[in-house]
């Protein structure tokens, strides 16, 4: 009965290296990130601003809440009556 000889390097490799679907998903994710970063750096100003906001959103840090408008002095006098 023939015996196969395996080297130490072959024995250390995992049995499966991933499916084609995993490769496609990683490539898709990397292309989306590359497209957004490219738009943020080299796109028109309006699209660049949107891309930078999207990148900020991807960081998972909450955006600061917009400040509440301060009432005008005239309006506050009217409501005190």
C-alpha positions as CSV (number, residue, x, y, z in Angstrom):
1,X,0.0,0.0,0.0
2,X,1.5,3.3,-1.0
3,X,2.1,5.9,1.7
4,X,2.0,9.6,1.1
5,X,4.7,11.7,2.7
6,X,3.6,15.0,4.2
7,X,6.0,17.7,5.2
8,X,5.7,19.6,8.4
9,X,4.6,22.7,6.4
10,X,1.7,20.8,4.8
11,X,0.5,19.4,8.0
12,X,0.3,22.8,9.6
13,X,-2.0,24.3,6.9
14,X,-5.7,24.4,7.7
15,X,-8.1,22.0,6.0
16,X,-10.1,24.8,4.2
17,X,-8.9,28.2,3.2
18,X,-12.3,29.8,2.8
19,X,-15.0,29.7,0.2
20,X,-15.4,31.7,-2.9
21,X,-18.3,33.6,-1.3
22,X,-16.1,34.8,1.5
23,X,-13.6,36.1,-1.0
24,X,-16.3,37.9,-3.0
25,X,-17.7,39.5,0.2
26,X,-14.3,40.8,1.3
27,X,-13.6,42.1,-2.2
28,X,-17.0,43.9,-2.2
29,X,-16.4,45.5,1.2
30,X,-13.0,46.7,0.2
31,X,-14.3,48.2,-3.0
32,X,-17.0,50.1,-1.2
33,X,-14.5,51.5,1.3
34,X,-12.1,52.4,-1.5
35,X,-14.9,54.1,-3.4
36,X,-16.0,56.2,-0.3
37,X,-12.5,57.2,0.6
38,X,-11.7,58.1,-3.1
39,X,-14.9,60.2,-3.2
40,X,-14.0,61.9,0.1
41,X,-10.5,62.8,-1.1
42,X,-10.9,63.5,-4.8
43,X,-14.7,64.0,-5.5
44,X,-16.6,67.2,-5.9
45,X,-17.1,69.3,-2.7
46,X,-20.7,68.3,-2.2
47,X,-20.0,64.5,-2.6
48,X,-16.8,64.9,-0.6
49,X,-18.7,66.3,2.4
50,X,-21.2,63.4,2.2
51,X,-18.4,60.8,2.0
52,X,-16.7,62.3,5.0
53,X,-19.9,62.2,7.0
54,X,-20.3,58.6,6.0
55,X,-16.8,57.8,7.2
56,X,-17.5,59.5,10.4
57,X,-20.7,57.5,10.8
58,X,-18.7,54.3,10.2
59,X,-16.5,55.1,13.2
60,X,-19.5,54.4,15.4
61,X,-19.0,57.6,17.4
62,X,-22.3,59.5,17.8
63,X,-22.4,62.8,16.1
64,X,-22.7,65.8,18.4
65,X,-26.3,67.0,18.7
66,X,-27.0,70.4,17.0
67,X,-27.2,73.2,19.4
68,X,-30.7,74.4,20.2
69,X,-31.4,77.8,18.8
70,X,-31.3,80.5,21.5
71,X,-34.5,82.5,21.7
72,X,-34.3,86.1,20.7
73,X,-34.6,88.7,23.5
74,X,-37.7,90.1,22.0
75,X,-39.5,86.7,21.9
76,X,-38.5,86.0,25.6
77,X,-40.0,89.4,26.6
78,X,-43.2,88.5,24.8
79,X,-43.6,85.2,26.6
80,X,-43.0,86.6,30.1
81,X,-46.3,88.6,30.1
